[in-house]
Amino acid sequence: MTLTMRRIVIPSALATAALLLSFPREDVRHANNRRTTVPVVVAARDMPEGVIIDRMALVVAQWPAGTQPAGAYGSVDSVAGRVTRVPIYRGEAIVHARLSPNGTRAGVELKITPGTRAYGIRINNVASLAGMVQPNSRVDIMVVTNDPAASKQVAKLFMSNMRVLAIGAAPERAQDGRPITAAVASIEVTPVQSEQLAIAAAQGALQLVLRGYGDADTVTTGGAVANDVLNDIRRSRPVVRQPDPPRRQTAAARPPTPPPVQTAPPPVVQPPAPKRPDSTTVQVFRGNARTDNKFQLDSAKRDSTRKP
């Protein structure tokens, strides 16, 4: 009986490594790049607060799993028709905290801070800077009323750094009955401030004074009356107009040619009058004889009498 011995070859570690390196590397690269993503609803354009979200303002983006914001939505249907509670900007993920509760309607009531109220004040087109006061602006409220104690009209800033919730239009009628549209500012106030505003509106006229951005200082004034304005006018000095600065001359512009200087002609010197003779000679002929008679002139006599 013959036994056949078979030789079993066990590959070494080097051979195993060479065998693994012989596989294509593309499969390994694609395996590493394949990551799990999830859909996230993102704003396609800027949206202010208190507006209904339109479907055209939304887009679905793929985010890597685990990186999506908390409370994000995965479908457009779950966001369309909702009302924004705060401003949402383009490219920002829509989350639950930025939306109002289901069933909420768009309006100024979404902007009111809990514990406060909205009070409407008509804006004067000139005095209250109509067109410049915008939602979220900060204003001071001034009342112009009659002071019964002093029998004078007084203007006073009595509320500072008030927030404007919204700007709207209210149909009204002028004194002649013509229909007009007046701008109305909704101011965020406390219940106590709303009572004060109601009394101030009944006693006089309310005006808004626009604040600068970031100015949160409280204003304290004593009010102004007509005498204060008149006294300031009397104390004011006349405005002296400053002379205009000299204009810079360009290379192309040439200074005007000065007029020629006219010189006076030299005075005419009169020659001295010829000296008059002091005497004259008269020849007298008597026959053949000639006699010269010399006579002194009258001017010479006068000159001789003037000499000392």
Secondary structure, DSSP 8 states (H G I E B T S, - for coil): ------------HHHHHHHHHTS-SHHHHHHHH---EEEEEEESS-B-TT-B--GGGEEEEEEETT-S-TTB-S-GGGTTT-BBSS-B-TT-B-BGGGB--TT--SSGGGT--TT-EEEEEE--TTTT-TTT--TT-EEEEEEEEEETTTTEEEEEEEEEEEEEEEEEEEEEE-TTS-EEEEEEEEEEE-HHHHHHHHHHHHHEEEEEEE--TT---------EEHHHHHHHHHH---------------SS-------------------------SEEEEEEEETTEEEEEEEE-HHHHHHHHH--
